[in-house]
C-alpha cells in the first residue's frame, strides 16, 4: 500500500512540475514598420494578426485588415473646423470609441453606418488621457486631468450610448499638480470588475475601484514623482493581484531611477524593481499573454525592453522608438509610434 501511495505522490509532483511555465529567453524581436505620414499614433486596438485599428493626432481612425499591406482612414472633423487629437481608443462588441484630448473633449462612437459624439465636455482645463471597456462591453470608463480638485472620470453602463462624469464628492482628492499622462492609452487597466488608474506629476498614485468605478481607493507608490513630467505612464495587471507599472521622467528619458514597480496585493503596496537598471523611461508596459505573469514588454521613445522574470531583470530588444504595444497572442503584437505602426514577432 505504501508503495502505491508513494507512486501517486511522485506522479502528482511530476505532473505539477511539467505544468509550471518556463519563461522564454528572447534575444531579439522581428519588427515590421508601416509608414503612416503626418500622424502621431498613441491609441491602438489590436484585433488579431491581420487586423488592428488606431486613432491618431490628425483625427483619423485608421485600420488594416490584411496585416499591414493596406491601410484605410476615416477622417473626423468637428464643426468643420476642429480636428480632434485622439490619444484614446476602445471597443466593445458593437462599436469603436475614440476620445480626443484638450478643449472641447469629444468622445465619438463609430460603427459601419455612422460616427457621432456621445460625450462632450468644455472646460479650460479639460484633457482626457485614456479610455477602456470592461469585459461585459456595457460598462466603460475614461480618465482625464482634474478640472476641480479630483480626477476627471466618466463612465457608461449602457455600452457607450451615454456617459456621465463622476462628481468629486465620490472621488479621491488630488494634490495640486497631480494628473495623468496621455502617452499610450494604458494608464487604465481592467481585470473583471476591477479597474486601476495611475497618476503622475506632483504625486504618483494608484486609484482602484472593484465595482466598475462606483467607489474608489487611492494608494501611494515609490515611483519617481514631484515634478510635472515624472510619474507613472502605464500600468498592467496579469490578474487581480499581480501588476506592474512603469514611467519615469519624460524630460530625462535616460534616467532609470524609481521608474518601475510591481505589486502582489492588487495595487495596495508597490515595490521598486530593477532600480537604476534597464529599462529607462517607457510609455507603455504589457504582460505577454499566457506567460503566467513572467514575460513583460515595455516600449517607449528609448526602445523596447523585455523581462522573463516578472519585471525583476530586463534586457533591451531594440532601440526603435514606439509609444504603445498591444499583444494578440504570445508571439505577436501591434505597435504604434510617430508616423508609423509596427508589428512585432518575438523570437
C-alpha positions as CSV (number, residue, x, y, z in Angstrom):
1,X,0.0,0.0,0.0
2,X,2.8,2.4,0.9
3,X,4.4,1.8,-2.5
4,X,1.2,2.7,-4.3
5,X,0.8,5.9,-2.2
6,X,4.4,6.8,-3.0
7,X,3.9,6.2,-6.7
8,X,0.9,8.5,-6.8
9,X,2.7,11.2,-4.8
10,X,5.7,11.1,-7.2
11,X,3.3,11.2,-10.2
12,X,1.4,14.3,-8.8
13,X,4.7,16.1,-8.3
14,X,5.9,15.2,-11.8
15,X,2.7,16.4,-13.4
16,X,2.8,19.7,-11.3
17,X,6.4,20.3,-12.4
18,X,5.5,19.7,-16.0
19,X,2.7,22.3,-15.9
20,X,4.9,25.0,-14.5
21,X,5.5,27.6,-17.1
22,X,9.1,28.1,-18.3
23,X,9.7,31.7,-19.4
24,X,11.4,32.1,-22.8
25,X,14.9,33.5,-23.2
26,X,14.1,36.0,-26.0
27,X,17.1,37.8,-27.5
28,X,15.6,39.8,-30.3
29,X,12.3,40.8,-31.9
30,X,11.4,41.0,-35.6
31,X,9.7,44.3,-36.2
32,X,7.9,45.3,-39.4
33,X,7.3,49.0,-39.7
34,X,4.5,50.6,-41.7
35,X,4.8,54.3,-42.5
36,X,1.8,56.5,-41.6
37,X,2.6,60.0,-42.8
38,X,2.0,63.1,-40.7
39,X,0.5,61.2,-37.8
40,X,1.3,60.6,-34.2
41,X,-0.4,57.4,-33.0
42,X,-0.7,56.6,-29.3
43,X,-4.0,54.7,-29.3
44,X,-4.4,51.2,-30.8
45,X,-6.9,48.4,-30.6
46,X,-5.3,45.1,-31.7
47,X,-7.8,42.5,-33.0
48,X,-5.7,39.7,-34.4
49,X,-2.6,39.1,-36.6
50,X,-4.2,40.8,-39.6
51,X,-6.5,43.4,-38.0
52,X,-5.7,46.5,-35.9
53,X,-7.4,49.8,-35.5
54,X,-5.8,53.1,-34.4
55,X,-6.8,56.7,-33.6
56,X,-4.3,59.4,-34.3
57,X,-3.4,63.1,-33.8
58,X,-4.9,64.2,-37.1
59,X,-8.5,63.0,-36.4
60,X,-8.0,59.7,-38.3
61,X,-9.5,56.3,-37.4
62,X,-7.2,54.0,-39.3
63,X,-7.2,50.3,-39.8
64,X,-5.7,47.4,-41.7
65,X,-7.4,44.0,-42.4
66,X,-4.5,42.3,-44.2
67,X,-1.6,42.5,-41.8
68,X,-0.5,46.0,-42.8
69,X,-0.3,45.6,-46.6
70,X,-3.1,48.2,-47.0
71,X,-4.5,50.9,-44.7
72,X,-7.8,52.8,-44.7
73,X,-8.7,56.0,-42.9
74,X,-11.8,57.6,-41.7
75,X,-11.2,61.3,-41.2
76,X,-13.2,63.1,-38.4
77,X,-13.6,66.9,-38.3
78,X,-15.7,68.6,-35.6
79,X,-17.8,71.6,-36.7
80,X,-16.0,71.8,-40.0
81,X,-13.0,73.4,-38.3
82,X,-11.6,71.4,-35.4
83,X,-9.5,68.3,-36.0
84,X,-9.7,66.0,-32.9
85,X,-6.4,64.9,-31.5
86,X,-7.0,61.3,-30.4
87,X,-4.9,59.5,-27.9
88,X,-7.6,57.1,-26.6
89,X,-9.4,54.3,-28.3
90,X,-11.5,51.4,-27.1
91,X,-14.0,48.9,-28.4
92,X,-16.9,46.7,-27.3
93,X,-18.7,44.1,-29.4
94,X,-20.7,46.7,-31.3
95,X,-18.7,49.9,-31.7
96,X,-15.3,51.7,-31.7
97,X,-14.9,54.7,-29.4
98,X,-12.3,57.4,-29.8
99,X,-11.7,60.2,-27.3
100,X,-9.9,63.5,-28.0
101,X,-7.6,65.4,-25.7
102,X,-7.9,69.2,-24.9
103,X,-10.9,71.5,-25.0
104,X,-13.5,70.5,-26.1
105,X,-13.2,66.9,-25.1
106,X,-15.0,64.8,-27.8
107,X,-15.9,61.2,-27.4
108,X,-17.0,59.5,-30.7
109,X,-19.0,56.3,-31.2
110,X,-18.1,54.8,-34.5
111,X,-19.8,51.9,-36.4
112,X,-20.2,50.9,-40.0
113,X,-23.1,53.3,-40.5
114,X,-22.4,56.5,-38.5
115,X,-20.0,58.4,-36.4
116,X,-21.5,60.5,-33.7
117,X,-20.5,62.3,-30.5
118,X,-21.7,60.6,-27.3
119,X,-20.0,62.9,-24.8
120,X,-18.7,66.4,-24.9
121,X,-17.0,68.5,-22.2
122,X,-15.9,72.1,-22.4
123,X,-13.5,73.5,-19.8
124,X,-10.2,75.4,-20.0
125,X,-8.5,72.5,-18.1
126,X,-10.2,69.6,-19.8
127,X,-7.7,66.9,-21.0
128,X,-8.7,63.2,-21.3
129,X,-6.0,60.6,-21.3
130,X,-7.3,57.1,-21.6
131,X,-10.4,55.0,-22.4
132,X,-11.3,51.4,-21.8
133,X,-14.3,49.0,-21.6
134,X,-15.0,46.3,-19.0
135,X,-15.3,42.7,-20.3
136,X,-19.1,42.9,-20.3
137,X,-18.9,45.5,-23.1
138,X,-21.6,47.6,-21.4
139,X,-19.5,49.4,-18.8
140,X,-16.7,51.7,-19.8
141,X,-14.5,54.3,-18.3
142,X,-12.4,57.2,-19.3
143,X,-10.0,59.3,-17.2
144,X,-8.7,62.8,-17.6
145,X,-6.8,65.5,-15.7
146,X,-8.5,67.4,-12.9
147,X,-10.8,70.3,-13.8
148,X,-11.5,70.6,-10.0
149,X,-9.7,69.0,-7.0
150,X,-10.3,65.4,-8.2
151,X,-9.5,63.4,-11.3
152,X,-12.0,63.6,-14.2
153,X,-13.6,60.2,-14.7
154,X,-16.5,59.5,-17.0
155,X,-18.4,56.2,-17.1
156,X,-21.0,54.4,-19.1
157,X,-23.2,51.4,-18.2
158,X,-25.2,51.1,-21.5
159,X,-22.5,50.2,-24.0
160,X,-21.3,53.7,-24.6
161,X,-24.6,55.3,-25.7
162,X,-24.4,57.8,-22.8
163,X,-21.6,58.8,-20.5
164,X,-21.7,60.6,-17.1
165,X,-19.0,62.4,-15.1
166,X,-18.4,61.2,-11.6
167,X,-18.7,64.1,-9.1
168,X,-15.7,65.0,-7.0
169,X,-17.6,64.0,-3.8
170,X,-17.3,60.4,-4.9
171,X,-13.6,60.5,-5.9
172,X,-10.3,60.8,-4.1
173,X,-8.9,64.4,-3.7
174,X,-5.9,65.1,-5.9
175,X,-2.8,67.1,-5.0
176,X,-2.3,70.3,-6.9
177,X,-0.1,69.3,-9.8
178,X,-1.2,65.6,-9.8
179,X,-2.6,64.4,-13.1
180,X,-2.3,61.7,-15.8
181,X,-0.3,61.1,-19.0
182,X,-1.9,60.5,-22.4
183,X,1.1,58.5,-23.5
184,X,-0.3,55.2,-24.7
185,X,-3.9,54.8,-23.5
186,X,-2.6,52.4,-20.9
187,X,-2.8,54.3,-17.6
188,X,-6.1,52.4,-17.2
189,X,-6.1,48.6,-16.6
190,X,-9.2,46.5,-16.2
191,X,-9.5,42.9,-14.9
192,X,-13.0,41.6,-14.5
193,X,-14.9,44.3,-12.4
194,X,-11.7,45.9,-11.1
195,X,-10.1,49.0,-12.6
196,X,-6.7,50.6,-11.8
197,X,-5.6,54.1,-12.9
198,X,-2.1,55.5,-12.4
199,X,-1.1,59.1,-11.9
200,X,2.0,61.3,-12.1
201,X,3.3,64.8,-11.6
202,X,3.1,66.1,-8.0
203,X,2.2,62.6,-6.8
204,X,2.4,59.1,-8.4
205,X,-0.5,57.2,-7.0
206,X,-2.8,54.3,-7.9
207,X,-6.6,54.7,-8.0
208,X,-8.5,51.5,-7.6
209,X,-12.2,50.5,-7.9
210,X,-13.6,47.0,-7.5
211,X,-17.1,47.9,-8.6
212,X,-16.7,49.3,-12.1
213,X,-15.9,52.8,-10.9
214,X,-18.7,53.4,-8.4
215,X,-16.4,53.6,-5.3
216,X,-12.6,54.3,-5.1
217,X,-9.5,53.9,-3.0
218,X,-6.1,55.5,-3.7
219,X,-2.7,54.2,-2.8
220,X,0.8,55.7,-2.7
221,X,3.7,54.3,-4.8
222,X,7.5,54.7,-4.6
223,X,7.7,55.8,-8.3
224,X,9.6,59.0,-9.0
225,X,7.3,62.0,-8.5
226,X,7.2,65.7,-7.6
227,X,7.7,67.4,-11.0
228,X,5.3,67.7,-14.0
229,X,6.8,65.0,-16.3
230,X,7.6,62.5,-13.5
231,X,5.4,59.6,-12.5
232,X,3.6,56.5,-13.9
233,X,2.8,56.4,-17.6
234,X,1.4,52.9,-17.9
235,X,0.1,50.0,-15.8
236,X,-0.8,46.4,-16.5
237,X,-2.2,43.6,-14.3
238,X,-1.8,39.9,-15.1
239,X,-4.6,39.0,-12.7
240,X,-6.4,40.8,-9.8
241,X,-3.4,40.6,-7.6
242,X,-0.2,40.9,-9.7
243,X,0.6,44.0,-11.6
244,X,3.4,46.2,-12.9
245,X,3.7,49.9,-13.6
246,X,6.3,51.9,-15.5
247,X,7.1,55.5,-16.4
248,X,9.9,57.8,-15.1
249,X,10.8,61.3,-16.1
250,X,9.9,62.2,-19.7
251,X,12.2,65.2,-19.6
252,X,15.1,62.9,-18.6
253,X,14.3,59.8,-20.5
254,X,17.6,58.1,-20.0
255,X,17.1,58.0,-16.2
256,X,16.0,54.6,-14.8
257,X,15.8,55.6,-11.1
258,X,12.5,54.6,-9.3
259,X,10.6,54.3,-12.6
260,X,9.1,50.7,-12.4
261,X,7.4,48.8,-9.6
262,X,5.4,45.6,-9.0
263,X,2.5,44.7,-6.7
264,X,1.2,41.3,-5.5
265,X,-1.7,42.5,-3.4
266,X,-3.9,44.1,-6.1
267,X,-2.2,47.5,-6.1
268,X,-2.3,48.4,-2.4
269,X,1.5,48.3,-2.0
270,X,4.3,48.6,-4.6
271,X,7.9,47.5,-4.7
272,X,10.6,49.1,-6.9
273,X,12.3,46.7,-9.3
274,X,15.4,46.9,-11.5
275,X,16.1,50.3,-9.9
276,X,18.8,52.2,-11.7
277,X,18.9,49.5,-14.3
278,X,17.3,48.8,-17.7
279,X,14.8,49.9,-18.8
280,X,14.7,53.7,-18.5
281,X,11.7,55.9,-19.3
282,X,8.9,53.9,-21.0
283,X,5.4,55.0,-22.0
284,X,3.7,51.5,-22.2
285,X,4.1,48.2,-20.4
286,X,2.2,44.9,-21.2
287,X,2.3,41.3,-19.9
288,X,2.8,38.8,-22.7
289,X,-0.3,36.6,-22.8
290,X,-0.2,33.1,-21.4
291,X,3.1,33.7,-19.8
292,X,2.0,33.3,-16.1
293,X,2.9,36.9,-15.5
294,X,6.6,36.2,-16.2
295,X,7.1,37.7,-19.6
296,X,6.7,41.5,-20.0
297,X,7.4,44.0,-22.8
298,X,7.9,47.7,-22.2
299,X,8.1,50.3,-25.1
300,X,8.9,54.0,-25.4
301,X,10.9,56.6,-27.2
302,X,14.0,54.9,-25.7
303,X,13.4,51.5,-27.3
304,X,11.9,48.1,-26.5
305,X,12.8,46.0,-23.4
306,X,11.9,42.5,-22.2
307,X,11.7,40.7,-18.9
308,X,11.2,37.0,-18.4
309,X,11.1,37.0,-14.6
310,X,8.1,39.3,-13.8
311,X,10.0,42.5,-14.1
312,X,12.9,41.9,-11.8
313,X,15.5,41.9,-14.6
314,X,15.4,43.2,-18.2
315,X,17.2,43.2,-21.5
316,X,16.9,45.6,-24.4
317,X,15.5,44.1,-27.6
318,X,15.5,47.1,-29.9
319,X,16.4,50.8,-30.0
320,X,13.4,51.5,-32.2
321,X,11.0,54.1,-30.7
322,X,7.3,53.3,-30.2
323,X,4.6,54.8,-28.0
324,X,2.3,51.7,-27.4
325,X,2.1,48.0,-27.8
326,X,-0.8,45.5,-27.7
327,X,-0.5,41.8,-28.0
328,X,-2.8,39.5,-30.0
329,X,-1.1,36.3,-28.8
330,X,2.0,35.1,-27.1
331,X,4.3,35.8,-30.1
332,X,2.7,38.7,-31.9
333,X,1.9,42.3,-31.0
334,X,1.0,45.6,-32.8
335,X,2.9,48.8,-32.1
336,X,2.3,52.5,-32.7
337,X,4.6,55.5,-32.8
338,X,5.4,58.7,-34.5
339,X,4.3,58.5,-38.2
340,X,4.2,54.7,-38.0
341,X,2.6,51.5,-37.0
342,X,4.6,48.3,-36.3
343,X,4.2,44.6,-36.0
344,X,6.4,42.7,-33.5
345,X,7.2,39.0,-33.6
346,X,9.0,37.6,-30.6
347,X,11.8,35.2,-31.4
